Amino acid sequence: MVGAPARREQVRYLVGEGLSERRALAVVRMSASAFRDVPRPDRNVALRERIVVLVRGTGAPASG
């Protein structure tokens, strides 16, 4: 499965090759609203790093 950032890149490439944005979105199977959406910055980076440090410090194997 391909994520939204990769699809956005594909749409930009196709538009650069001469396809209309509407046609490129149809080819990539992406909605216009998803294409134009601006992702928010991740606010949990520090929290996630802290959790990893705490898990590694316990000596317990990380489950996944």
Summary of the structure (lengths in Angstrom):
residues: 64
radius of gyration: 18.8
end to end distance: 20.0
largest distance: 55.5
contacts: 116
relative contact order: 0.12
helix: 61%
strand: 0%
